[in-house]
Each structure stands twice: as C-alpha cells, then as structure tokens.
Amino acid sequence: MTNNDIIDFNRIEQAIYYIRKNFKKKPTLDEIASSVNLSPYHFHRLFTKWAGVSPKKFLQFTTIAYAKEHLIKQEKLLDISLDAGLSGTSRLHDLFVTVEAMTPNEYKNRGENLT
C-alpha cells in the first residue's frame, strides 16, 4: 500500500462516518466531498473505487438499514420515514422497492405470503 492509498483509505473512512452520522439530513455529494476536502467529481470516483458503490447508493443503504431496524420493532411507517429524513411513507416505499424489491410492509411482515 502506498502513502496515497492510505490517505485515500482514510478519506473514504471519514466520508463513510460522515454519511452514517448525517444520513437523516440527506447530505449532497458536494457536502460529503467537502467534508473530506475533495472535489465532488474526484470524491465520487474515489468513493466508488474504495466502497464499491456510489455515495448515493451508500446513503440509500444506510437509510434502509435504519428503517429495517425500526420496522422490526413494529414502529409506524410514517414515524420511521420522517425520522429517517424522508418526506413521507411514499419515499420509504420507493426506496424499499428500489433497493430490496419489496415494500416496507412486506419486509415488516418478514416476507409472509410473498412470492
């Protein structure tokens, strides 16, 4: 590993921490890139190289993980949606269908009667 690799690794580690800490605010690419002192273009390329997904996808996965945790606790969809920084249940629904190929209720019911 070169010194540049170590620097890049540390930047991506900081970016992941920033995203996980601020996911409810839905930070933009510019905001995340700025948090690690990189241009948005360079940051996007570097993040995708190191994390294997784009910053946007990582933000979506972080939001989904949060929602899943709260769905299992049987919390209300609206409360989960708003607390996760989404504008409503339709955004949570869209995110679940896009990422998990199932609705939040199907996930909440642990896939019961899902074919």
VOGU-3710 file (C-alpha; in Angstrom, 3 decimals, decimal comma):
1> mtnndiidfn> 0,000/0,000/0,000  1,344/3,395/-0,936  1,119/6,541/1,138  -1,543/7,863/-1,294  -3,567/4,674/-0,784  -3,503/5,206/2,972  -4,597/8,831/2,540  -7,412/7,755/0,195  -8,499/4,994/2,563  -8,644/7,452/5,459
11> rieqaiyyir> -10,691/9,909/3,405  -13,223/7,248/2,483  -13,383/6,111/6,094  -14,133/9,721/7,106  -16,744/10,034/4,345  -18,495/6,843/5,453  -18,536/8,124/9,017  -19,929/11,470/7,793  -22,682/9,779/5,764  -23,695/7,462/8,603
21> knfkkkptld> -23,726/10,327/11,103  -25,688/12,687/8,827  -27,883/10,357/6,740  -31,093/11,817/8,171  -30,154/15,199/6,679  -29,589/13,573/3,254  -26,254/15,302/2,568  -25,499/16,105/-1,057  -22,473/14,849/-2,943  -20,964/18,328/-2,617
31> eiassvnlsp> -21,420/18,319/1,162  -19,896/14,873/1,600  -16,985/15,684/-0,720  -16,379/18,927/1,125  -16,225/17,049/4,427  -13,111/15,234/3,156  -11,680/18,207/1,222  -12,174/16,815/-2,281  -13,990/17,997/-5,378  -17,317/16,219/-5,934
41> yhfhrlftkw> -16,073/14,608/-9,162  -12,867/13,242/-7,643  -14,636/12,190/-4,447  -17,333/10,263/-6,355  -14,718/8,334/-8,325  -12,602/7,630/-5,243  -15,561/6,594/-3,070  -16,899/4,233/-5,728  -13,442/2,703/-6,177  -12,968/2,056/-2,450
51> agvspkkflq> -16,535/1,357/-1,285  -17,769/-0,487/-4,376  -20,911/1,646/-4,591  -21,596/5,312/-5,233  -22,036/7,712/-2,318  -25,735/7,985/-3,210  -26,193/4,200/-3,030  -24,324/4,096/0,277  -26,660/6,771/1,626  -29,658/4,728/0,442
61> fttiayakeh> -28,297/1,562/2,065  -27,716/3,444/5,313  -31,287/4,762/5,271  -32,689/1,294/4,515  -30,681/-0,255/7,361  -32,104/2,330/9,748  -35,659/1,721/8,505  -35,311/-2,066/8,764  -34,166/-1,817/12,351  -37,239/0,236/13,237
71> likqeklldi> -39,675/-1,825/11,163  -38,682/-4,938/13,079  -39,565/-3,053/16,274  -43,062/-2,585/14,754  -42,852/1,198/14,668  -45,192/3,185/12,411  -44,134/3,729/8,788  -44,764/7,464/8,908  -42,655/7,871/12,041  -39,822/5,824/10,547
81> sldaglsgts> -39,980/7,735/7,259  -39,858/11,152/8,852  -37,206/10,179/11,386  -35,029/8,786/8,571  -35,138/12,163/6,846  -37,622/11,189/4,155  -40,589/13,356/3,212  -43,160/10,622/3,818  -44,093/6,990/3,543  -44,116/7,060/-0,257
91> rlhdlfvtve> -40,372/7,880/-0,242  -39,712/4,975/2,114  -41,828/2,730/-0,107  -39,927/3,813/-3,234  -36,591/3,278/-1,512  -37,546/-0,215/-0,347  -38,829/-1,250/-3,760  -35,693/0,109/-5,442  -33,172/-1,416/-3,035  -34,934/-4,501/-1,618
101> amtpneyknr> -37,536/-5,285/-4,326  -40,237/-5,408/-1,654  -42,376/-2,906/0,172  -41,755/-1,833/3,768  -44,849/-3,750/4,878  -43,623/-6,907/3,154  -40,337/-6,500/4,979  -42,110/-5,760/8,260  -44,130/-8,963/7,823  -40,865/-10,809/7,122
111> genlt> -41,978/-11,697/3,606  -45,058/-13,600/4,728  -47,151/-14,587/1,669  -44,532/-13,038/-0,621  -43,956/-14,901/-3,877
//
